[in-house]
Amino acid sequence: MPAGEAPYALRCENCDVMWRGSTSVPCWCCGAPGAIRGEVRILAD
């Protein structure tokens, strides 16, 4: 990872693998590009 770049929580949508790193680092399982995880919480009102 280049100096000064913060690691992101990434997720592969193909094989549901998660890792931390640069957005340029592909999935270690299938080689697909990683998507930044966007955690969503659903709350009942």
Full PDB file with SEQRES, HELIX, SHEET, SSBOND, CRYST1, ORIGX, SCALE, CONECT and MASTER records, all heavy atoms in Angstrom:
SEQRES   1 A   45  MET PRO ALA GLY GLU ALA PRO TYR ALA LEU ARG CYS GLU          
SEQRES   2 A   45  ASN CYS ASP VAL MET TRP ARG GLY SER THR SER VAL PRO          
SEQRES   3 A   45  CYS TRP CYS CYS GLY ALA PRO GLY ALA ILE ARG GLY GLU          
SEQRES   4 A   45  VAL ARG ILE LEU ALA ASP                                      
SHEET    1 AA1 3 MET A  18  GLY A  21  0                                        
SHEET    2 AA1 3 TYR A   8  ARG A  11 -1                                        
SHEET    3 AA1 3 ALA A  35  ILE A  36 -1                                        
CRYST1    1.000    1.000    1.000  90.00  90.00  90.00 P 1           1          
ORIGX1      1.000000  0.000000  0.000000        0.00000                         
ORIGX2      0.000000  1.000000  0.000000        0.00000                         
ORIGX3      0.000000  0.000000  1.000000        0.00000                         
SCALE1      1.000000  0.000000  0.000000        0.00000                         
SCALE2      0.000000  1.000000  0.000000        0.00000                         
SCALE3      0.000000  0.000000  1.000000        0.00000                         
ATOM      1  N   MET A   1       0.852  -1.169   0.000  1.00  0.00           N  
ATOM      2  CA  MET A   1       0.000   0.000   0.000  1.00  0.00           C  
ATOM      3  C   MET A   1       0.900   1.235   0.000  1.00  0.00           C  
ATOM      4  O   MET A   1       1.847   1.302   0.767  1.00  0.00           O  
ATOM      5  CB  MET A   1      -0.887  -0.047   1.246  1.00  0.00           C  
ATOM      6  CG  MET A   1      -1.827   1.099   1.326  1.00  0.00           C  
ATOM      7  SD  MET A   1      -3.145   0.953   2.565  1.00  0.00           S  
ATOM      8  CE  MET A   1      -2.652  -0.284   3.654  1.00  0.00           C  
ATOM      9  N   PRO A   2       0.613   2.208  -0.863  1.00  0.00           N  
ATOM     10  CA  PRO A   2       1.429   3.421  -0.920  1.00  0.00           C  
ATOM     11  C   PRO A   2       1.394   4.191   0.400  1.00  0.00           C  
ATOM     12  O   PRO A   2       0.394   4.188   1.108  1.00  0.00           O  
ATOM     13  CB  PRO A   2       0.787   4.236  -2.039  1.00  0.00           C  
ATOM     14  CG  PRO A   2       0.000   3.273  -2.845  1.00  0.00           C  
ATOM     15  CD  PRO A   2      -0.412   2.180  -1.911  1.00  0.00           C  
ATOM     16  N   ALA A   3       2.504   4.852   0.703  1.00  0.00           N  
ATOM     17  CA  ALA A   3       2.586   5.639   1.931  1.00  0.00           C  
ATOM     18  C   ALA A   3       1.553   6.756   1.911  1.00  0.00           C  
ATOM     19  O   ALA A   3       1.326   7.387   0.889  1.00  0.00           O  
ATOM     20  CB  ALA A   3       3.984   6.215   2.079  1.00  0.00           C  
ATOM     21  N   GLY A   4       0.914   6.972   3.025  1.00  0.00           N  
ATOM     22  CA  GLY A   4      -0.063   8.044   3.145  1.00  0.00           C  
ATOM     23  C   GLY A   4      -1.474   7.642   2.753  1.00  0.00           C  
ATOM     24  O   GLY A   4      -2.394   8.425   2.876  1.00  0.00           O  
ATOM     25  N   GLU A   5      -1.650   6.417   2.271  1.00  0.00           N  
ATOM     26  CA  GLU A   5      -2.995   5.974   1.886  1.00  0.00           C  
ATOM     27  C   GLU A   5      -3.585   5.142   3.016  1.00  0.00           C  
ATOM     28  O   GLU A   5      -2.973   4.183   3.469  1.00  0.00           O  
ATOM     29  CB  GLU A   5      -2.939   5.144   0.602  1.00  0.00           C  
ATOM     30  CG  GLU A   5      -4.311   4.779   0.091  1.00  0.00           C  
ATOM     31  CD  GLU A   5      -4.257   4.078  -1.254  1.00  0.00           C  
ATOM     32  OE1 GLU A   5      -3.225   4.142  -1.921  1.00  0.00           O  
ATOM     33  OE2 GLU A   5      -5.256   3.455  -1.607  1.00  0.00           O  
ATOM     34  N   ALA A   6      -4.763   5.535   3.492  1.00  0.00           N  
ATOM     35  CA  ALA A   6      -5.404   4.828   4.593  1.00  0.00           C  
ATOM     36  C   ALA A   6      -6.003   3.515   4.103  1.00  0.00           C  
ATOM     37  O   ALA A   6      -6.543   3.455   2.998  1.00  0.00           O  
ATOM     38  CB  ALA A   6      -6.505   5.701   5.186  1.00  0.00           C  
ATOM     39  N   PRO A   7      -5.917   2.455   4.896  1.00  0.00           N  
ATOM     40  CA  PRO A   7      -6.540   1.198   4.493  1.00  0.00           C  
ATOM     41  C   PRO A   7      -8.059   1.294   4.604  1.00  0.00           C  
ATOM     42  O   PRO A   7      -8.591   1.965   5.483  1.00  0.00           O  
ATOM     43  CB  PRO A   7      -5.979   0.181   5.481  1.00  0.00           C  
ATOM     44  CG  PRO A   7      -5.619   0.981   6.678  1.00  0.00           C  
ATOM     45  CD  PRO A   7      -5.226   2.336   6.171  1.00  0.00           C  
ATOM     46  N   TYR A   8      -8.732   0.640   3.687  1.00  0.00           N  
ATOM     47  CA  TYR A   8     -10.192   0.609   3.687  1.00  0.00           C  
ATOM     48  C   TYR A   8     -10.651  -0.794   4.045  1.00  0.00           C  
ATOM     49  O   TYR A   8      -9.935  -1.761   3.816  1.00  0.00           O  
ATOM     50  CB  TYR A   8     -10.743   0.939   2.288  1.00  0.00           C  
ATOM     51  CG  TYR A   8     -10.506   2.354   1.868  1.00  0.00           C  
ATOM     52  CD1 TYR A   8      -9.475   2.667   0.995  1.00  0.00           C  
ATOM     53  CD2 TYR A   8     -11.323   3.380   2.314  1.00  0.00           C  
ATOM     54  CE1 TYR A   8      -9.257   3.972   0.593  1.00  0.00           C  
ATOM     55  CE2 TYR A   8     -11.108   4.692   1.916  1.00  0.00           C  
ATOM     56  CZ  TYR A   8     -10.078   4.968   1.049  1.00  0.00           C  
ATOM     57  OH  TYR A   8      -9.865   6.262   0.654  1.00  0.00           O  
ATOM     58  N   ALA A   9     -11.851  -0.911   4.586  1.00  0.00           N  
ATOM     59  CA  ALA A   9     -12.481  -2.205   4.787  1.00  0.00           C  
ATOM     60  C   ALA A   9     -13.118  -2.563   3.442  1.00  0.00           C  
ATOM     61  O   ALA A   9     -14.026  -1.887   2.974  1.00  0.00           O  
ATOM     62  CB  ALA A   9     -13.527  -2.128   5.884  1.00  0.00           C  
ATOM     63  N   LEU A  10     -12.588  -3.615   2.795  1.00  0.00           N  
ATOM     64  CA  LEU A  10     -13.048  -4.002   1.467  1.00  0.00           C  
ATOM     65  C   LEU A  10     -13.791  -5.323   1.511  1.00  0.00           C  
ATOM     66  O   LEU A  10     -13.592  -6.136   2.405  1.00  0.00           O  
ATOM     67  CB  LEU A  10     -11.842  -4.125   0.522  1.00  0.00           C  
ATOM     68  CG  LEU A  10     -11.008  -2.864   0.354  1.00  0.00           C  
ATOM     69  CD1 LEU A  10      -9.746  -3.182  -0.423  1.00  0.00           C  
ATOM     70  CD2 LEU A  10     -11.801  -1.778  -0.324  1.00  0.00           C  
ATOM     71  N   ARG A  11     -14.624  -5.541   0.496  1.00  0.00           N  
ATOM     72  CA  ARG A  11     -15.404  -6.769   0.392  1.00  0.00           C  
ATOM     73  C   ARG A  11     -15.486  -7.184  -1.068  1.00  0.00           C  
ATOM     74  O   ARG A  11     -15.678  -6.345  -1.942  1.00  0.00           O  
ATOM     75  CB  ARG A  11     -16.807  -6.533   0.932  1.00  0.00           C  
ATOM     76  CG  ARG A  11     -17.708  -7.734   0.831  1.00  0.00           C  
ATOM     77  CD  ARG A  11     -19.068  -7.421   1.466  1.00  0.00           C  
ATOM     78  NE  ARG A  11     -19.980  -8.493   1.250  1.00  0.00           N  
ATOM     79  CZ  ARG A  11     -20.804  -8.593   0.208  1.00  0.00           C  
ATOM     80  NH1 ARG A  11     -20.833  -7.655  -0.700  1.00  0.00           N  
ATOM     81  NH2 ARG A  11     -21.598  -9.613   0.075  1.00  0.00           N  
ATOM     82  N   CYS A  12     -15.323  -8.468  -1.315  1.00  0.00           N  
ATOM     83  CA  CYS A  12     -15.509  -9.008  -2.663  1.00  0.00           C  
ATOM     84  C   CYS A  12     -16.959  -9.458  -2.787  1.00  0.00           C  
ATOM     85  O   CYS A  12     -17.436 -10.263  -1.989  1.00  0.00           O  
ATOM     86  CB  CYS A  12     -14.579 -10.198  -2.891  1.00  0.00           C  
ATOM     87  SG  CYS A  12     -14.837 -10.964  -4.503  1.00  0.00           S  
ATOM     88  N   GLU A  13     -17.669  -8.924  -3.786  1.00  0.00           N  
ATOM     89  CA  GLU A  13     -19.068  -9.285  -3.962  1.00  0.00           C  
ATOM     90  C   GLU A  13     -19.233 -10.656  -4.591  1.00  0.00           C  
ATOM     91  O   GLU A  13     -20.274 -11.275  -4.457  1.00  0.00           O  
ATOM     92  CB  GLU A  13     -19.773  -8.218  -4.794  1.00  0.00           C  
ATOM     93  CG  GLU A  13     -19.813  -6.883  -4.058  1.00  0.00           C  
ATOM     94  CD  GLU A  13     -20.519  -5.808  -4.846  1.00  0.00           C  
ATOM     95  OE1 GLU A  13     -21.022  -6.088  -5.945  1.00  0.00           O  
ATOM     96  OE2 GLU A  13     -20.560  -4.671  -4.347  1.00  0.00           O  
ATOM     97  N   ASN A  14     -18.186 -11.167  -5.260  1.00  0.00           N  
ATOM     98  CA  ASN A  14     -18.276 -12.485  -5.898  1.00  0.00           C  
ATOM     99  C   ASN A  14     -18.221 -13.620  -4.885  1.00  0.00           C  
ATOM    100  O   ASN A  14     -18.989 -14.565  -4.967  1.00  0.00           O  
ATOM    101  CB  ASN A  14     -17.150 -12.669  -6.919  1.00  0.00           C  
ATOM    102  CG  ASN A  14     -17.297 -11.744  -8.105  1.00  0.00           C  
ATOM    103  OD1 ASN A  14     -18.382 -11.316  -8.436  1.00  0.00           O  
ATOM    104  ND2 ASN A  14     -16.192 -11.429  -8.723  1.00  0.00           N  
ATOM    105  N   CYS A  15     -17.275 -13.554  -3.952  1.00  0.00           N  
ATOM    106  CA  CYS A  15     -17.071 -14.687  -3.036  1.00  0.00           C  
ATOM    107  C   CYS A  15     -17.241 -14.310  -1.569  1.00  0.00           C  
ATOM    108  O   CYS A  15     -16.921 -15.098  -0.701  1.00  0.00           O  
ATOM    109  CB  CYS A  15     -15.720 -15.337  -3.287  1.00  0.00           C  
ATOM    110  SG  CYS A  15     -14.346 -14.201  -3.263  1.00  0.00           S  
ATOM    111  N   ASP A  16     -17.717 -13.103  -1.277  1.00  0.00           N  
ATOM    112  CA  ASP A  16     -18.030 -12.649   0.081  1.00  0.00           C  
ATOM    113  C   ASP A  16     -16.827 -12.722   1.022  1.00  0.00           C  
ATOM    114  O   ASP A  16     -16.952 -13.092   2.174  1.00  0.00           O  
ATOM    115  CB  ASP A  16     -19.209 -13.437   0.643  1.00  0.00           C  
ATOM    116  CG  ASP A  16     -19.915 -12.672   1.755  1.00  0.00           C  
ATOM    117  OD1 ASP A  16     -19.816 -11.433   1.776  1.00  0.00           O  
ATOM    118  OD2 ASP A  16     -20.544 -13.306   2.610  1.00  0.00           O  
ATOM    119  N   VAL A  17     -15.644 -12.379   0.504  1.00  0.00           N  
ATOM    120  CA  VAL A  17     -14.418 -12.311   1.299  1.00  0.00           C  
ATOM    121  C   VAL A  17     -14.217 -10.863   1.717  1.00  0.00           C  
ATOM    122  O   VAL A  17     -14.513  -9.950   0.955  1.00  0.00           O  
ATOM    123  CB  VAL A  17     -13.210 -12.809   0.462  1.00  0.00           C  
ATOM    124  CG1 VAL A  17     -11.912 -12.563   1.173  1.00  0.00           C  
ATOM    125  CG2 VAL A  17     -13.373 -14.273   0.143  1.00  0.00           C  
ATOM    126  N   MET A  18     -13.720 -10.644   2.945  1.00  0.00           N  
ATOM    127  CA  MET A  18     -13.471  -9.286   3.420  1.00  0.00           C  
ATOM    128  C   MET A  18     -12.008  -9.135   3.804  1.00  0.00           C  
ATOM    129  O   MET A  18     -11.392 -10.086   4.275  1.00  0.00           O  
ATOM    130  CB  MET A  18     -14.363  -8.981   4.609  1.00  0.00           C  
ATOM    131  CG  MET A  18     -15.828  -8.895   4.224  1.00  0.00           C  
ATOM    132  SD  MET A  18     -16.866  -8.482   5.617  1.00  0.00           S  
ATOM    133  CE  MET A  18     -17.511 -10.088   6.014  1.00  0.00           C  
ATOM    134  N   TRP A  19     -11.442  -7.943   3.570  1.00  0.00           N  
ATOM    135  CA  TRP A  19     -10.057  -7.647   3.931  1.00  0.00           C  
ATOM    136  C   TRP A  19      -9.884  -6.147   4.070  1.00  0.00           C  
ATOM    137  O   TRP A  19     -10.773  -5.388   3.734  1.00  0.00           O  
ATOM    138  CB  TRP A  19      -9.075  -8.224   2.899  1.00  0.00           C  
ATOM    139  CG  TRP A  19      -9.085  -7.558   1.567  1.00  0.00           C  
ATOM    140  CD1 TRP A  19      -8.210  -6.600   1.122  1.00  0.00           C  
ATOM    141  CD2 TRP A  19      -9.976  -7.788   0.486  1.00  0.00           C  
ATOM    142  NE1 TRP A  19      -8.503  -6.213  -0.156  1.00  0.00           N  
ATOM    143  CE2 TRP A  19      -9.592  -6.934  -0.577  1.00  0.00           C  
ATOM    144  CE3 TRP A  19     -11.075  -8.603   0.296  1.00  0.00           C  
ATOM    145  CZ2 TRP A  19     -10.266  -6.907  -1.789  1.00  0.00           C  
ATOM    146  CZ3 TRP A  19     -11.737  -8.567  -0.910  1.00  0.00           C  
ATOM    147  CH2 TRP A  19     -11.322  -7.725  -1.933  1.00  0.00           C  
ATOM    148  N   ARG A  20      -8.730  -5.742   4.604  1.00  0.00           N  
ATOM    149  CA  ARG A  20      -8.414  -4.324   4.736  1.00  0.00           C  
ATOM    150  C   ARG A  20      -7.232  -4.022   3.839  1.00  0.00           C  
ATOM    151  O   ARG A  20      -6.278  -4.797   3.781  1.00  0.00           O  
ATOM    152  CB  ARG A  20      -8.061  -3.975   6.178  1.00  0.00           C  
ATOM    153  CG  ARG A  20      -9.254  -4.070   7.106  1.00  0.00           C  
ATOM    154  CD  ARG A  20      -8.941  -3.596   8.500  1.00  0.00           C  
ATOM    155  NE  ARG A  20      -8.598  -2.183   8.549  1.00  0.00           N  
ATOM    156  CZ  ARG A  20      -9.464  -1.176   8.582  1.00  0.00           C  
ATOM    157  NH1 ARG A  20     -10.747  -1.430   8.545  1.00  0.00           N  
ATOM    158  NH2 ARG A  20      -9.055   0.067   8.654  1.00  0.00           N  
ATOM    159  N   GLY A  21      -7.307  -2.890   3.129  1.00  0.00           N  
ATOM    160  CA  GLY A  21      -6.206  -2.513   2.265  1.00  0.00           C  
ATOM    161  C   GLY A  21      -6.592  -1.394   1.324  1.00  0.00           C  
ATOM    162  O   GLY A  21      -7.639  -0.777   1.450  1.00  0.00           O  
ATOM    163  N   SER A  22      -5.741  -1.180   0.339  1.00  0.00           N  
ATOM    164  CA  SER A  22      -5.959  -0.161  -0.677  1.00  0.00           C  
ATOM    165  C   SER A  22      -7.037  -0.638  -1.645  1.00  0.00           C  
ATOM    166  O   SER A  22      -7.229  -1.840  -1.844  1.00  0.00           O  
ATOM    167  CB  SER A  22      -4.649   0.076  -1.417  1.00  0.00           C  
ATOM    168  OG  SER A  22      -4.863   0.855  -2.561  1.00  0.00           O  
ATOM    169  N   THR A  23      -7.728   0.301  -2.270  1.00  0.00           N  
ATOM    170  CA  THR A  23      -8.759  -0.067  -3.238  1.00  0.00           C  
ATOM    171  C   THR A  23      -8.167  -0.692  -4.499  1.00  0.00           C  
ATOM    172  O   THR A  23      -8.885  -1.301  -5.275  1.00  0.00           O  
ATOM    173  CB  THR A  23      -9.603   1.160  -3.627  1.00  0.00           C  
ATOM    174  OG1 THR A  23      -8.732   2.198  -4.081  1.00  0.00           O  
ATOM    175  CG2 THR A  23     -10.421   1.664  -2.459  1.00  0.00           C  
ATOM    176  N   SER A  24      -6.843  -0.585  -4.686  1.00  0.00           N  
ATOM    177  CA  SER A  24      -6.209  -1.188  -5.851  1.00  0.00           C  
ATOM    178  C   SER A  24      -5.828  -2.650  -5.614  1.00  0.00           C  
ATOM    179  O   SER A  24      -5.414  -3.336  -6.544  1.00  0.00           O  
ATOM    180  CB  SER A  24      -4.963  -0.393  -6.249  1.00  0.00           C  
ATOM    181  OG  SER A  24      -4.010  -0.427  -5.203  1.00  0.00           O  
ATOM    182  N   VAL A  25      -5.981  -3.143  -4.388  1.00  0.00           N  
ATOM    183  CA  VAL A  25      -5.632  -4.528  -4.066  1.00  0.00           C  
ATOM    184  C   VAL A  25      -6.821  -5.424  -4.402  1.00  0.00           C  
ATOM    185  O   VAL A  25      -7.910  -5.233  -3.874  1.00  0.00           O  
ATOM    186  CB  VAL A  25      -5.276  -4.672  -2.570  1.00  0.00           C  
ATOM    187  CG1 VAL A  25      -5.005  -6.118  -2.204  1.00  0.00           C  
ATOM    188  CG2 VAL A  25      -4.081  -3.805  -2.232  1.00  0.00           C  
ATOM    189  N   PRO A  26      -6.655  -6.408  -5.301  1.00  0.00           N  
ATOM    190  CA  PRO A  26      -7.764  -7.289  -5.668  1.00  0.00           C  
ATOM    191  C   PRO A  26      -8.049  -8.334  -4.592  1.00  0.00           C  
ATOM    192  O   PRO A  26      -7.244  -8.557  -3.685  1.00  0.00           O  
ATOM    193  CB  PRO A  26      -7.276  -7.950  -6.960  1.00  0.00           C  
ATOM    194  CG  PRO A  26      -5.791  -7.962  -6.818  1.00  0.00           C  
ATOM    195  CD  PRO A  26      -5.442  -6.722  -6.059  1.00  0.00           C  
ATOM    196  N   CYS A  27      -9.155  -8.994  -4.724  1.00  0.00           N  
ATOM    197  CA  CYS A  27      -9.548 -10.075  -3.827  1.00  0.00           C  
ATOM    198  C   CYS A  27      -8.494 -11.176  -3.886  1.00  0.00           C  
ATOM    199  O   CYS A  27      -8.066 -11.578  -4.961  1.00  0.00           O  
ATOM    200  CB  CYS A  27     -10.906 -10.636  -4.244  1.00  0.00           C  
ATOM    201  SG  CYS A  27     -11.400 -12.116  -3.339  1.00  0.00           S  
ATOM    202  N   TRP A  28      -8.068 -11.657  -2.731  1.00  0.00           N  
ATOM    203  CA  TRP A  28      -7.041 -12.693  -2.680  1.00  0.00           C  
ATOM    204  C   TRP A  28      -7.585 -14.058  -3.065  1.00  0.00           C  
ATOM    205  O   TRP A  28      -6.837 -14.979  -3.342  1.00  0.00           O  
ATOM    206  CB  TRP A  28      -6.406 -12.755  -1.290  1.00  0.00           C  
ATOM    207  CG  TRP A  28      -7.401 -12.907  -0.177  1.00  0.00           C  
ATOM    208  CD1 TRP A  28      -7.989 -11.896   0.534  1.00  0.00           C  
ATOM    209  CD2 TRP A  28      -7.937 -14.110   0.338  1.00  0.00           C  
ATOM    210  NE1 TRP A  28      -8.857 -12.416   1.461  1.00  0.00           N  
ATOM    211  CE2 TRP A  28      -8.835 -13.778   1.364  1.00  0.00           C  
ATOM    212  CE3 TRP A  28      -7.749 -15.448   0.030  1.00  0.00           C  
ATOM    213  CZ2 TRP A  28      -9.550 -14.736   2.084  1.00  0.00           C  
ATOM    214  CZ3 TRP A  28      -8.461 -16.398   0.758  1.00  0.00           C  
ATOM    215  CH2 TRP A  28      -9.341 -16.033   1.773  1.00  0.00           C  
ATOM    216  N   CYS A  29      -8.904 -14.205  -3.148  1.00  0.00           N  
ATOM    217  CA  CYS A  29      -9.505 -15.492  -3.477  1.00  0.00           C  
ATOM    218  C   CYS A  29      -9.773 -15.629  -4.979  1.00  0.00           C  
ATOM    219  O   CYS A  29      -9.382 -16.610  -5.589  1.00  0.00           O  
ATOM    220  CB  CYS A  29     -10.792 -15.661  -2.683  1.00  0.00           C  
ATOM    221  SG  CYS A  29     -11.544 -17.278  -2.826  1.00  0.00           S  
ATOM    222  N   CYS A  30     -10.416 -14.603  -5.594  1.00  0.00           N  
ATOM    223  CA  CYS A  30     -10.800 -14.726  -7.000  1.00  0.00           C  
ATOM    224  C   CYS A  30     -10.169 -13.677  -7.904  1.00  0.00           C  
ATOM    225  O   CYS A  30     -10.287 -13.764  -9.115  1.00  0.00           O  
ATOM    226  CB  CYS A  30     -12.317 -14.677  -7.134  1.00  0.00           C  
ATOM    227  SG  CYS A  30     -13.032 -13.050  -6.810  1.00  0.00           S  
ATOM    228  N   GLY A  31      -9.545 -12.636  -7.327  1.00  0.00           N  
ATOM    229  CA  GLY A  31      -8.894 -11.610  -8.136  1.00  0.00           C  
ATOM    230  C   GLY A  31      -9.785 -10.465  -8.572  1.00  0.00           C  
ATOM    231  O   GLY A  31      -9.345  -9.571  -9.278  1.00  0.00           O  
ATOM    232  N   ALA A  32     -11.056 -10.475  -8.151  1.00  0.00           N  
ATOM    233  CA  ALA A  32     -11.969  -9.388  -8.507  1.00  0.00           C  
ATOM    234  C   ALA A  32     -11.603  -8.123  -7.719  1.00  0.00           C  
ATOM    235  O   ALA A  32     -11.029  -8.206  -6.642  1.00  0.00           O  
ATOM    236  CB  ALA A  32     -13.409  -9.787  -8.200  1.00  0.00           C  
ATOM    237  N   PRO A  33     -11.940  -6.949  -8.249  1.00  0.00           N  
ATOM    238  CA  PRO A  33     -11.668  -5.719  -7.496  1.00  0.00           C  
ATOM    239  C   PRO A  33     -12.534  -5.662  -6.240  1.00  0.00           C  
ATOM    240  O   PRO A  33     -13.674  -6.116  -6.242  1.00  0.00           O  
ATOM    241  CB  PRO A  33     -12.032  -4.605  -8.471  1.00  0.00           C  
ATOM    242  CG  PRO A  33     -12.904  -5.232  -9.493  1.00  0.00           C  
ATOM    243  CD  PRO A  33     -12.539  -6.688  -9.547  1.00  0.00           C  
ATOM    244  N   GLY A  34     -11.966  -5.116  -5.189  1.00  0.00           N  
ATOM    245  CA  GLY A  34     -12.701  -5.006  -3.929  1.00  0.00           C  
ATOM    246  C   GLY A  34     -13.562  -3.767  -3.898  1.00  0.00           C  
ATOM    247  O   GLY A  34     -13.203  -2.728  -4.442  1.00  0.00           O  
ATOM    248  N   ALA A  35     -14.714  -3.878  -3.270  1.00  0.00           N  
ATOM    249  CA  ALA A  35     -15.608  -2.745  -3.097  1.00  0.00           C  
ATOM    250  C   ALA A  35     -15.520  -2.293  -1.641  1.00  0.00           C  
ATOM    251  O   ALA A  35     -15.423  -3.125  -0.736  1.00  0.00           O  
ATOM    252  CB  ALA A  35     -17.037  -3.147  -3.432  1.00  0.00           C  
ATOM    253  N   ILE A  36     -15.530  -0.998  -1.420  1.00  0.00           N  
ATOM    254  CA  ILE A  36     -15.506  -0.480  -0.055  1.00  0.00           C  
ATOM    255  C   ILE A  36     -16.802  -0.886   0.625  1.00  0.00           C  
ATOM    256  O   ILE A  36     -17.893  -0.675   0.089  1.00  0.00           O  
ATOM    257  CB  ILE A  36     -15.332   1.043  -0.047  1.00  0.00           C  
ATOM    258  CG1 ILE A  36     -13.972   1.411  -0.651  1.00  0.00           C  
ATOM    259  CG2 ILE A  36     -15.450   1.590   1.374  1.00  0.00           C  
ATOM    260  CD1 ILE A  36     -13.728   2.896  -0.790  1.00  0.00           C  
ATOM    261  N   ARG A  37     -16.653  -1.507   1.788  1.00  0.00           N  
ATOM    262  CA  ARG A  37     -17.825  -1.966   2.510  1.00  0.00           C  
ATOM    263  C   ARG A  37     -18.629  -0.786   2.992  1.00  0.00           C  
ATOM    264  O   ARG A  37     -18.103   0.134   3.579  1.00  0.00           O  
ATOM    265  CB  ARG A  37     -17.426  -2.825   3.701  1.00  0.00           C  
ATOM    266  CG  ARG A  37     -16.909  -4.157   3.304  1.00  0.00           C  
ATOM    267  CD  ARG A  37     -16.423  -5.016   4.440  1.00  0.00           C  
ATOM    268  NE  ARG A  37     -16.926  -4.664   5.755  1.00  0.00           N  
ATOM    269  CZ  ARG A  37     -16.365  -5.054   6.879  1.00  0.00           C  
ATOM    270  NH1 ARG A  37     -15.288  -5.796   6.847  1.00  0.00           N  
ATOM    271  NH2 ARG A  37     -16.858  -4.702   8.035  1.00  0.00           N  
ATOM    272  N   GLY A  38     -19.898  -0.814   2.752  1.00  0.00           N  
ATOM    273  CA  GLY A  38     -20.801   0.221   3.242  1.00  0.00           C  
ATOM    274  C   GLY A  38     -21.777  -0.429   4.200  1.00  0.00           C  
ATOM    275  O   GLY A  38     -22.789  -0.969   3.779  1.00  0.00           O  
ATOM    276  N   GLU A  39     -21.403  -0.419   5.457  1.00  0.00           N  
ATOM    277  CA  GLU A  39     -22.259  -1.062   6.451  1.00  0.00           C  
ATOM    278  C   GLU A  39     -23.587  -0.323   6.538  1.00  0.00           C  
ATOM    279  O   GLU A  39     -23.629   0.887   6.620  1.00  0.00           O  
ATOM    280  CB  GLU A  39     -21.580  -1.052   7.818  1.00  0.00           C  
ATOM    281  CG  GLU A  39     -20.194  -1.670   7.825  1.00  0.00           C  
ATOM    282  CD  GLU A  39     -20.169  -3.137   7.456  1.00  0.00           C  
ATOM    283  OE1 GLU A  39     -21.178  -3.837   7.687  1.00  0.00           O  
ATOM    284  OE2 GLU A  39     -19.163  -3.594   6.935  1.00  0.00           O  
ATOM    285  N   VAL A  40     -24.670  -1.076   6.511  1.00  0.00           N  
ATOM    286  CA  VAL A  40     -26.014  -0.497   6.584  1.00  0.00           C  
ATOM    287  C   VAL A  40     -26.720  -1.129   7.775  1.00  0.00           C  
ATOM    288  O   VAL A  40     -26.735  -2.349   7.928  1.00  0.00           O  
ATOM    289  CB  VAL A  40     -26.823  -0.789   5.297  1.00  0.00           C  
ATOM    290  CG1 VAL A  40     -28.239  -0.268   5.429  1.00  0.00           C  
ATOM    291  CG2 VAL A  40     -26.137  -0.187   4.104  1.00  0.00           C  
ATOM    292  N   ARG A  41     -27.268  -0.290   8.609  1.00  0.00           N  
ATOM    293  CA  ARG A  41     -28.032  -0.781   9.740  1.00  0.00           C  
ATOM    294  C   ARG A  41     -29.487  -0.355   9.559  1.00  0.00           C  
ATOM    295  O   ARG A  41     -29.768   0.803   9.287  1.00  0.00           O  
ATOM    296  CB  ARG A  41     -27.505  -0.219  11.054  1.00  0.00           C  
ATOM    297  CG  ARG A  41     -26.153  -0.758  11.387  1.00  0.00           C  
ATOM    298  CD  ARG A  41     -25.709  -0.258  12.723  1.00  0.00           C  
ATOM    299  NE  ARG A  41     -24.393  -0.811  13.034  1.00  0.00           N  
ATOM    300  CZ  ARG A  41     -23.742  -0.557  14.138  1.00  0.00           C  
ATOM    301  NH1 ARG A  41     -24.251   0.244  15.035  1.00  0.00           N  
ATOM    302  NH2 ARG A  41     -22.576  -1.101  14.357  1.00  0.00           N  
ATOM    303  N   ILE A  42     -30.383  -1.293   9.726  1.00  0.00           N  
ATOM    304  CA  ILE A  42     -31.800  -1.002   9.601  1.00  0.00           C  
ATOM    305  C   ILE A  42     -32.389  -0.990  11.005  1.00  0.00           C  
ATOM    306  O   ILE A  42     -32.256  -1.952  11.759  1.00  0.00           O  
ATOM    307  CB  ILE A  42     -32.496  -2.060   8.719  1.00  0.00           C  
ATOM    308  CG1 ILE A  42     -31.876  -2.047   7.326  1.00  0.00           C  
ATOM    309  CG2 ILE A  42     -33.990  -1.798   8.677  1.00  0.00           C  
ATOM    310  CD1 ILE A  42     -32.360  -3.137   6.426  1.00  0.00           C  
ATOM    311  N   LEU A  43     -32.986   0.126  11.354  1.00  0.00           N  
ATOM    312  CA  LEU A  43     -33.563   0.289  12.689  1.00  0.00           C  
ATOM    313  C   LEU A  43     -35.070   0.434  12.574  1.00  0.00           C  
ATOM    314  O   LEU A  43     -35.578   1.095  11.677  1.00  0.00           O  
ATOM    315  CB  LEU A  43     -32.992   1.526  13.375  1.00  0.00           C  
ATOM    316  CG  LEU A  43     -31.465   1.573  13.515  1.00  0.00           C  
ATOM    317  CD1 LEU A  43     -31.036   2.933  14.058  1.00  0.00           C  
ATOM    318  CD2 LEU A  43     -30.976   0.461  14.434  1.00  0.00           C  
ATOM    319  N   ALA A  44     -35.766  -0.188  13.490  1.00  0.00           N  
ATOM    320  CA  ALA A  44     -37.223  -0.038  13.541  1.00  0.00           C  
ATOM    321  C   ALA A  44     -37.556   1.243  14.289  1.00  0.00           C  
ATOM    322  O   ALA A  44     -36.960   1.531  15.318  1.00  0.00           O  
ATOM    323  CB  ALA A  44     -37.855  -1.220  14.228  1.00  0.00           C  
ATOM    324  N   ASP A  45     -38.487   2.010  13.744  1.00  0.00           N  
ATOM    325  CA  ASP A  45     -38.909   3.255  14.422  1.00  0.00           C  
ATOM    326  C   ASP A  45     -40.024   2.978  15.390  1.00  0.00           C  
ATOM    327  O   ASP A  45     -40.819   2.150  15.261  1.00  0.00           O  
ATOM    328  CB  ASP A  45     -39.389   4.290  13.402  1.00  0.00           C  
ATOM    329  CG  ASP A  45     -38.221   4.867  12.628  1.00  0.00           C  
ATOM    330  OD1 ASP A  45     -37.076   4.726  13.092  1.00  0.00           O  
ATOM    331  OD2 ASP A  45     -38.475   5.471  11.581  1.00  0.00           O  
TER     332      ASP A  45                                                      
MASTER        0    0    0    0    3    0    0    6  331    1    0    4          
END                                                                             
